[in-house]
Amino acid sequence: MTSSSILIKNGVVVDTEPEPVVLGRVDVRVEHGVIAEVGPGLPEEPGAEVIDATGRIVLPGFVDTHRHTWQAGIRAVAPDIAFDGYLRRILTELAPRHRPQDVYAGNLAGALECLDAGITTLLDWSHIQFSPGHTDAAVRALRESGVRAVFGYCYGGEPDGLTKETVRVHDLLSGTPGLVTMAVAALGPEIVGEERALEEWRVAAELGLPVTAHLGGHGPESAAQGLAFLESNGLLATPTTFVHALHYTDEELKRIAAAGGAASLAPVDEMNLGLGYPATGRLRAAGIPTGLGADTVVCAPGDMFSLMRAVHLLERGRPGGAGLGFTTRDALRMATIEGAEVLGLADVIGSLRPGKQADLMLLRTDTLGMAVAHDPIGAVVLNADTSSVDTVLVAGRVVKRGGQLLHHDLTAVLATLAESAGVVMSA
């Protein structure tokens, strides 16, 4: 039974708003799923559950701003592939083999993988929507997992059904309020024709939904043409996340910032697929909120620790010391409150501000890899890994405790995923 009141005591607390800071040994009180109070020596109230965070770092849950969650069943199928090969092998060959039950298996396992690694919110960029059955399976898995998710719906049926089916999915999600909300995952002007792109942004605007699209990752000419198309058609009035925004000029970045655009980087995936060098410092210097995403586990890790380390290394490793101003605090901010800004959820999650949803995690420091961490933020970014994640809460509900996920039969989940993967790979 979940208590409506939780008191987290004795941990070293790290907040992230407006910038990451170590608050020290203070307590966090959660009431009815919401952060009620953060401070030293908070009293234990009758009936409250007390979580002893001794030897733990307490901080907001991670926010993954771009993940193709359905691909959990084809993990590491193409670890050294380039982008053209990814399009051919994953999207042309393997994706169409997925039945609705395979999408369910991948999305459930992928969402639980997030929770296990301290990712409490994800943008599921779902381009496996070949039928309403595929869509319903993806949504059901997200809901059952217990993760907070923005379901990025990318229509995959006949051209004349995009608006109708997008409206149906919107009604499905808005009809039963919960942890899963919606965005339009647009193929956009750099991937499909302008007519489809116009319809994607139009239906998003009509439904009051944000758009997330792969923009700026296919070379400077494509990036410039795509941005000009969005601007000339007034599409940036709709909140838009530019995924893989690698190839814009500084002047173009200023225009994106002025329009209120956001960005999502997948540093491991972008380098591995040959898309380009992550434009982390330039994006953030332009005033564009920039989050991190695992993107795809077919050729990249699925945890935020790996992504923070990658973006930290790549930015600080720029020639001539150009990126040495980027710090571990910047990396943690991108993984938490800045990621929440990208998803339009900064007033809901991403920090420990009272009134926000209690999406939290506790990281172990009583291990050889985390012991005697003089800078807790530095240790989170450079030393912690998924084995450090001891406890996770989403909306005040404990979904992981003592290093073990709760509420799901993981043996059954993994067996179903393995069976699904066998079918997909042998089809």
C-alpha positions in Angstrom: 0.0 0.0 0.0 1.4 3.4 -1.0 1.4 6.1 1.7 0.0 9.5 0.8 2.9 11.0 2.8 6.6 10.2 2.4 9.5 11.6 4.2 13.0 11.1 2.7 15.6 11.6 5.5 19.4 11.7 6.0 20.3 11.9 2.3 22.6 14.3 0.5 20.1 16.3 -1.6 20.9 17.8 -5.0 18.5 20.2 -6.6 18.7 21.4 -10.2 16.7 24.7 -10.5 17.7 27.2 -11.6 21.1 25.5 -11.7 22.3 22.3 -10.1 23.3 22.8 -6.5 24.2 20.5 -3.5 21.8 21.4 -0.7 23.5 19.1 1.7 22.0 16.8 4.2 18.3 17.9 4.2 15.0 16.1 4.0 12.3 15.9 1.3 8.6 15.6 2.2 6.2 14.3 -0.4 2.4 14.7 0.1 -0.1 13.1 -2.3 2.5 12.6 -5.0 3.8 16.2 -4.8 7.0 17.7 -3.3 5.7 19.5 -0.3 8.8 20.7 1.5 12.6 20.5 1.3 14.7 21.4 4.4 16.7 20.2 7.4 15.2 18.2 10.2 11.7 17.9 8.9 9.5 16.2 11.5 8.1 12.7 11.0 4.3 13.0 10.8 2.0 10.2 12.0 1.3 7.7 9.2 4.0 8.9 6.9 6.4 6.4 5.3 10.0 7.3 6.1 12.7 6.4 3.6 16.1 6.4 5.2 18.5 7.9 2.6 21.6 7.5 4.6 24.5 6.9 2.2 22.4 8.1 -0.7 22.3 11.1 -3.0 18.7 12.3 -3.5 17.9 14.2 -6.7 15.2 14.6 -9.4 14.6 11.8 -11.8 16.2 12.0 -15.2 14.3 13.2 -18.3 15.0 11.4 -21.7 13.8 13.8 -24.4 14.1 11.4 -27.4 13.9 7.6 -27.4 12.5 5.0 -29.8 11.3 2.8 -27.0 9.9 0.0 -29.1 13.5 -0.9 -30.2 14.2 -2.6 -26.8 13.7 -6.0 -28.5 16.4 -5.3 -31.1 19.1 -4.0 -28.7 22.6 -4.0 -30.1 21.5 -5.5 -33.4 23.6 -3.0 -35.3 26.3 -1.6 -32.9 28.6 -0.2 -35.6 26.1 0.9 -38.2 26.0 4.2 -40.1 22.9 6.2 -40.6 22.1 4.9 -44.1 22.5 1.4 -42.8 20.2 2.2 -39.9 17.5 3.4 -42.2 17.8 0.2 -44.3 18.2 -2.4 -41.6 16.1 -1.0 -38.8 13.3 1.0 -40.4 13.0 -0.8 -43.7 13.7 -4.4 -42.7 13.0 -4.9 -39.0 10.3 -2.4 -38.1 7.6 -3.8 -40.5 8.1 -7.3 -38.9 6.8 -5.9 -35.6 3.3 -7.0 -34.7 1.3 -5.1 -32.1 2.3 -7.6 -29.4 6.0 -7.0 -30.3 5.5 -3.2 -29.9 3.9 -3.8 -26.5 6.8 -6.1 -25.4 9.4 -3.6 -26.6 7.7 -0.5 -25.1 7.1 -2.2 -21.7 10.6 -3.5 -21.4 12.1 -0.2 -22.7 10.0 1.9 -20.3 11.0 -0.3 -17.3 14.6 0.0 -18.4 14.2 3.7 -18.0 12.8 3.4 -14.5 15.5 1.0 -13.5 18.1 3.6 -14.6 16.5 6.5 -12.8 14.8 8.0 -16.0 11.4 8.9 -14.7 10.2 10.8 -17.8 10.7 10.0 -21.4 9.6 11.2 -24.8 8.7 8.0 -26.7 9.3 9.0 -30.4 7.2 6.1 -31.7 7.6 5.5 -35.5 6.2 2.0 -35.4 2.6 3.0 -35.9 1.6 0.8 -38.8 -1.9 0.3 -37.5 -4.2 1.4 -34.7 -3.4 -1.9 -33.0 0.3 -1.0 -33.0 -0.5 2.4 -31.4 -2.8 1.0 -28.8 -0.2 -1.6 -27.8 2.5 1.1 -27.4 0.3 3.3 -25.3 -0.9 0.4 -23.1 2.7 -0.6 -22.4 3.7 3.0 -21.4 0.7 3.2 -19.1 1.3 -0.2 -17.5 5.0 0.5 -16.9 4.5 3.4 -14.4 6.8 5.8 -16.2 5.9 9.4 -17.0 5.9 9.6 -20.8 5.1 11.9 -23.6 3.9 9.6 -26.4 5.4 11.1 -29.6 3.0 9.8 -32.2 4.4 9.3 -35.7 1.7 8.3 -38.1 2.6 5.3 -40.2 -0.5 4.5 -42.2 -2.0 5.5 -45.6 -1.5 9.3 -46.3 -5.1 10.2 -46.1 -5.5 8.9 -42.6 -3.0 11.1 -40.7 -5.3 13.7 -39.3 -8.1 11.2 -38.3 -5.8 8.8 -36.6 -3.8 11.5 -34.8 -7.1 12.9 -33.4 -8.1 9.3 -32.3 -4.9 8.9 -30.4 -5.3 12.4 -28.8 -8.8 11.4 -27.7 -7.5 8.1 -26.4 -4.9 9.8 -24.2 -6.9 12.8 -23.1 -9.9 10.7 -22.3 -8.1 9.0 -19.4 -5.8 11.5 -17.7 -2.6 10.0 -16.3 1.2 9.9 -16.6 1.1 9.5 -20.4 0.5 12.7 -22.5 1.0 13.3 -26.2 3.1 15.1 -28.8 3.1 14.9 -32.6 6.3 13.1 -33.8 6.6 14.7 -37.2 8.6 13.3 -40.0 8.9 16.9 -41.1 10.3 18.7 -44.1 13.7 17.1 -44.1 12.4 13.6 -44.4 9.0 13.7 -46.2 7.3 16.1 -48.6 6.2 19.5 -47.6 2.5 18.6 -47.9 2.8 15.9 -45.2 4.9 18.3 -43.0 2.2 21.0 -43.3 -0.5 18.5 -42.2 1.6 17.3 -39.2 2.1 20.8 -37.8 -1.5 21.8 -38.7 -3.0 18.9 -36.7 -0.6 19.5 -33.8 -1.7 23.2 -33.7 -5.4 22.3 -33.9 -5.0 19.8 -31.0 -2.8 22.0 -28.9 0.1 19.6 -29.0 3.8 20.2 -29.3 5.9 18.8 -32.2 9.1 16.8 -32.0 10.9 16.2 -35.3 14.3 15.2 -36.7 15.6 18.6 -37.9 19.1 19.8 -38.5 20.8 16.4 -38.5 21.2 15.8 -42.2 23.7 18.4 -43.2 23.8 22.2 -43.4 21.8 22.6 -46.6 19.0 20.4 -45.4 19.0 22.1 -42.1 18.7 25.6 -43.7 16.0 24.6 -46.1 13.9 22.9 -43.4 14.1 25.8 -41.1 13.2 28.2 -43.9 10.2 26.1 -44.7 9.0 26.1 -41.1 9.4 29.8 -40.8 7.8 30.7 -44.1 4.7 28.7 -43.2 4.5 30.0 -39.7 4.9 26.6 -38.2 7.2 27.5 -35.4 4.2 29.1 -33.6 3.7 25.5 -32.4 6.2 24.5 -29.8 8.8 22.4 -31.7 11.8 20.3 -30.5 14.6 20.1 -33.0 16.0 16.5 -32.6 19.7 16.2 -33.7 20.1 19.9 -34.3 23.7 19.6 -35.4 24.1 21.6 -38.5 22.6 25.1 -38.0 24.7 28.2 -38.2 24.8 30.6 -35.2 22.4 32.9 -37.0 19.9 30.1 -37.6 20.2 29.1 -33.9 19.3 32.6 -32.9 16.1 32.4 -35.1 15.2 29.0 -33.5 15.7 30.5 -30.0 13.6 33.6 -30.9 10.8 31.3 -32.1 10.8 29.4 -28.7 12.3 26.2 -30.2 13.9 23.5 -28.1 16.5 20.9 -29.0 17.3 17.2 -28.1 20.7 15.7 -28.6 21.6 12.0 -28.6 25.4 12.4 -28.3 26.4 8.7 -28.5 24.0 7.9 -31.3 24.9 11.0 -33.3 28.6 10.2 -33.2 28.1 6.5 -33.8 25.8 6.9 -36.8 27.9 9.6 -38.3 25.3 12.3 -38.1 27.7 14.9 -36.7 29.3 16.4 -33.6 26.7 17.4 -30.9 26.3 21.2 -31.0 25.8 21.3 -27.2 27.6 24.5 -26.3 26.3 26.4 -29.4 22.7 25.4 -28.7 22.8 26.4 -25.1 24.7 29.6 -25.8 22.0 30.6 -28.2 19.4 30.2 -25.4 17.8 27.1 -26.7 16.8 24.6 -24.0 18.6 21.4 -24.8 17.9 17.9 -23.4 19.5 14.5 -23.9 18.1 11.4 -25.4 19.1 7.8 -25.7 17.5 7.6 -29.2 18.0 4.0 -30.0 19.5 1.1 -28.2 20.3 -0.7 -31.4 23.6 1.2 -31.4 23.7 3.3 -28.2 23.3 2.8 -24.5 19.9 3.3 -22.9 20.9 5.1 -19.6 21.4 8.8 -18.8 24.7 8.3 -17.0 26.3 7.3 -20.4 24.7 10.2 -22.1 25.8 12.7 -19.5 29.4 11.4 -19.7 29.4 11.5 -23.5 28.1 15.1 -23.8 30.5 16.2 -21.1 33.5 14.6 -22.8 32.6 15.7 -26.3 32.0 19.3 -25.4 35.0 19.7 -23.1 37.1 17.9 -25.7 36.6 20.5 -28.4 39.9 21.7 -30.1 41.8 24.5 -28.4 39.8 24.2 -25.1 36.8 25.8 -26.7 34.4 23.7 -24.6 36.1 23.7 -21.3 33.4 26.0 -19.9 31.0 23.1 -20.0 30.7 21.4 -16.6 29.3 18.4 -14.9 26.6 20.7 -13.6 25.6 21.6 -17.2 25.4 17.9 -18.0 23.1 17.2 -15.0 21.0 20.2 -15.8 20.4 18.9 -19.4 19.4 15.5 -17.9 16.9 17.0 -15.5 15.3 20.5 -15.5 16.5 21.4 -19.0 15.1 18.2 -20.4 11.8 19.0 -18.6 11.9 22.5 -20.3 12.3 20.7 -23.7 9.2 18.6 -23.1 7.2 21.6 -21.8 7.1 20.1 -18.4 9.4 22.4 -16.4 6.5 23.4 -14.1 5.7 19.7 -13.4 9.0 17.9 -13.0 12.8 18.2 -13.3 13.7 19.8 -9.9 12.8 19.7 -6.2 10.7 22.8 -6.2 7.7 22.4 -3.8 4.5 21.9 -5.8 6.1 19.8 -8.5 5.4 16.1 -9.0 7.6 13.9 -6.8 9.7 12.2 -9.5 12.8 11.4 -7.6 15.7 8.9 -7.3 18.2 7.9 -4.6 21.7 6.9 -5.7 24.0 4.7 -3.6 27.3 6.1 -2.5 28.3 3.1 -0.3 30.1 1.4 -3.2 33.7 1.4 -4.3 32.8 3.4 -7.4 30.9 6.1 -5.5 32.5 6.2 -2.0 34.0 9.4 -0.6 32.5 11.5 -3.4 33.7 15.0 -2.5 31.5 16.6 -5.2 28.1 14.8 -5.4 27.2 16.3 -8.7 30.5 15.4 -10.3 30.1 11.9 -8.9 26.5 11.6 -10.4 27.8 12.5 -13.8 31.2 10.9 -13.9 31.1 7.9 -11.5 27.5 6.7 -11.1 25.9 4.0 -13.3 22.7 2.1 -13.4 23.8 -0.1 -10.5 23.8 3.0 -8.3 20.1 3.6 -8.7 18.7 2.4 -5.4 15.2 3.9 -5.2 12.9 5.6 -7.8 9.6 7.5 -7.3 7.2 8.7 -10.0 4.5 11.0 -8.8 5.3 10.0 -5.3 4.8 6.3 -6.0 7.9 4.1 -5.3 8.6 2.1 -8.4 12.1 0.9 -7.4 13.3 0.1 -3.9 16.6 -1.4 -2.7 17.8 -1.8 -6.2 14.8 -3.8 -7.3 11.9 -2.7 -9.6 8.5 -3.2 -8.1 5.0 -3.8 -9.5 6.1 -6.0 -12.5 7.1 -9.7 -12.9 10.5 -9.0 -14.6 11.0 -12.6 -15.4 7.8 -12.7 -17.4 8.6 -9.3 -19.0 12.0 -10.5 -20.2 10.7 -13.8 -21.4 8.0 -12.1 -23.5 10.6 -9.7 -24.9 12.9 -12.6 -25.8 10.1 -14.4 -27.5 9.1 -11.3 -29.4 12.7 -10.7 -30.5 13.0 -14.3 -31.7 9.9 -13.8 -34.0 11.1 -10.4 -35.3 14.6 -11.6 -36.1 13.5 -14.8 -37.7 10.7 -13.4 -39.8 
